[in-house]
């Protein structure tokens, strides 16, 4: 085991104790990953468009997707069904 130098006996590798240790470690890693993801998203949102372009982050001038529909097209489509 990796922790034999620090503990007088090895960690349990089977049974409920082993499952609990493995599950706790997995949850810790997932929480840390989510925290880092949220932190990096917040840092990117704080940057201006010019700063994002400087670091090579692909940015759109208008980040919201837009769909242009001519007047009356939706009415025609609804009557056709």
C-alpha positions in Angstrom: 0.0 0.0 0.0 1.0 3.6 -0.5 0.6 4.5 3.2 2.6 1.8 4.8 5.4 4.2 5.8 2.9 6.4 7.7 0.7 3.8 9.4 1.6 0.9 11.6 -0.8 -1.3 9.6 -2.1 -1.1 6.1 -5.5 0.3 5.2 -8.3 -2.2 4.7 -8.7 -3.2 1.1 -12.0 -5.1 1.4 -15.3 -5.0 3.2 -17.2 -2.0 4.3 -14.2 -0.1 5.6 -12.4 -0.4 2.3 -15.5 0.7 0.4 -16.0 3.7 2.7 -12.4 4.8 2.3 -12.5 4.4 -1.5 -15.9 6.2 -1.7 -14.7 9.1 0.5 -11.6 9.6 -1.6 -13.7 9.5 -4.8 -16.1 12.1 -3.4 -13.2 14.3 -2.3 -11.7 14.2 -5.8 -15.1 14.9 -7.5 -15.7 17.9 -5.2 -12.3 19.3 -5.8 -12.7 18.9 -9.6 -16.1 20.7 -9.5 -14.6 23.5 -7.4 -11.8 24.0 -9.8 -14.2 24.0 -12.8 -16.4 26.6 -11.2 -13.4 28.7 -10.2 -12.0 28.7 -13.7 -15.4 29.5 -15.2 -15.7 32.5 -12.8 -12.2 33.7 -13.7 -13.0 33.5 -17.4 -16.3 35.4 -16.9 -14.4 38.2 -15.1 -12.1 38.7 -18.1 -13.0 41.2 -20.8 -13.4 40.0 -24.4 -9.9 41.5 -25.3 -8.3 39.7 -22.4 -9.9 36.4 -23.5 -8.6 36.9 -27.0 -5.1 37.6 -25.6 -5.0 34.2 -23.8 -6.3 32.4 -26.9 -9.7 31.6 -25.5 -12.3 31.3 -28.3 -14.9 34.1 -27.7 -17.8 35.3 -29.7 -18.6 39.0 -29.8 -22.2 38.2 -28.8 -22.2 35.1 -26.6 -25.9 34.6 -26.8 -27.1 32.4 -29.8 -29.7 34.2 -32.0 -32.1 32.8 -34.5 -33.6 35.2 -37.0 -37.1 34.2 -38.1 -39.1 36.1 -40.7 -42.5 37.4 -39.6 -45.3 35.0 -40.3 -43.1 31.9 -40.7 -44.1 30.4 -37.4 -47.8 31.0 -38.1 -47.4 29.2 -41.5 -45.6 26.2 -39.8 -48.2 25.9 -37.1 -51.1 25.9 -39.7 -49.3 23.2 -41.8 -49.2 20.6 -39.0 
